[in-house]
Every structure is written in C-alpha cells, then in structure tokens.
Amino acid sequence: RTFLAVILNLLALTLSTTALLGSYWCTGTQKVPKPLCGKSKATQCIGVPMPSDADTSNVSSEDVVHYSWETGDDRFAFRYFHTGMWLSCEESMEGPEEKCRSFIELSPPAERVLETSDPLPYEVGFFSSSNFPSQSLSSCCRILWLSLGSEMLYISLLLISFILLTVEMLHTGNPVCGMKLNAFAAVSSVLSGLLGMVAHMMYSQVFQATVNLGPEDWRPHSWDYGWAFYMAWASFTCCMASAVTTLNTYTKTILEFK
C-alpha cells in the first residue's frame, strides 16, 4: 500500500506541475473583424475590388473608395485561443505564429465597474457581485494571485509528501518512525488536496470574470475547458487517493500494534 501511495503521489505531482506550466486551461474562439486583403493575405480577409490603373492614374490613394459586399458573420474571422494561469495566446491574423500576453494583465480592473450599471451574474471569491460589485472586481487580480500561490503550495506539499513516503518505504527498520512518517505524509497530502481544489475553483471564477469584463479585443466568442484544466483535477483525484491510501496504511499499522 505504501508503494501504491507513492505512485499516486508521484502521478499527482507530475500532472499538477504540467497543468500549472501549461497554457491550455481554457480554449475557444474569438470573433474579430477580418482585415483587408493585401499582397501577404490570401485567406481570412475581406476582398476589396481595386479599380484599374487607368481609372486611378489621376486619383490619389486617399480618394479611392473601397466597397465590400460581405455582411453579417462573413465580415468576421474566428481565431483560436488558449489560456493558462500565466499566459493567454491567440492565433495571429498576420501569420502562422501566435500572439501571447500575460493573463494577469487581462484581469478586469476595479474601474470597469463604473462603466456598467448592470450587476454581474456570478460571484467572485466570497462576495456576491450583485451586492458588492466594486469589491469583487477590485479583488479579481488578488484572487488570481491567491490561486497561483495555492497551486504552488499544492505542488510543494505534494513534493513533501512524496519525500516522506519514499523515506518510509526505504526505511523499514523502525516501525515507530515509519508510522510518524506515514502520519505526516497523510496530513501533507490532505492539505495539498484542499489547497489544489480551492486554487482550481478560484481560477475558474477569475476566468469567467475576465470573459465578461476583460479587454474588448480578447473576450471570447465561445470557450470551453482545456486539457490542462482536466489534468489539474485528475491530479487532485490522485492526491486524495494517495492520502486515503496513506491513512489506511497508518490505521492498519496502529491496529496491528494493538
């Protein structure tokens, strides 16, 4: 059982670290206006019929009127984006490369509440936005930092628990010392699991706030959770399974001594 707890703990540590460093917690599409077609643009652009050289020989480029017959959604392009705890990257309309920016800079500022009189349909942190809109928006960035801090503590406690379980598995000469290591590892695993759960929920709230009140050029048209988000919750599941296995081993050892 100790070996199983070590394997589950190592799996949780690997999944949580990969999820924290990844930028695929949420993915989706953004609705942006299509640029005008040029020499470097052949797709995802608005084609504008250009007059012949004979007609424009005596007319400056500023006086030429461009007409486009595209209407509705044909005037817009849907570009792919993915967001993590650190970065938000979206597909560039200029080329194949992606444009990335810090997700912390995208979180809505407190001044945004002065621009709208409608209450927000969700809650951020421990404040209901319908009753405390200014507090919820001003604490949005702080909640994101708390989420990042909780994720780092979650990984740190997982690492401590892994070290304790490894020492217990290798040090089999003293049963009493092994029981103490087992108990500390179980407590560390439970605390790390609780911190991880809180961190994941706080990030979800911050992302939903950013979707509704973030910059106009970033707000997604449609979005869903990505593989890093599900990987983080899989890490939480493995962490709690490791904690239960460790507590079970500790209880069994206590009963054998009695």
Secondary structure, DSSP 8 states (H G I E B T S, - for coil): -HHHHHHHHHHHHHHHHHHHH-S-SEEEEEEEE--B--TT--SSSB------TTTSTTS-GGG--------GGGGEEEEEEEE-SSEEEEE-SSSSSEEEEEHHHHS--GGGGGG--S--SSEETTEETTT-HHHHHHTHHHHHHHHHHHHHHHHHHHHHHHHHHHHHHH--S-HHHHHHHHHHHHHHHHHHHHHHHHHHHHHHHHHHHHHHHS-TTT--SEEEE-HHHHHHHHHHHHHHHHHHHHHHHHHHHHHHH-
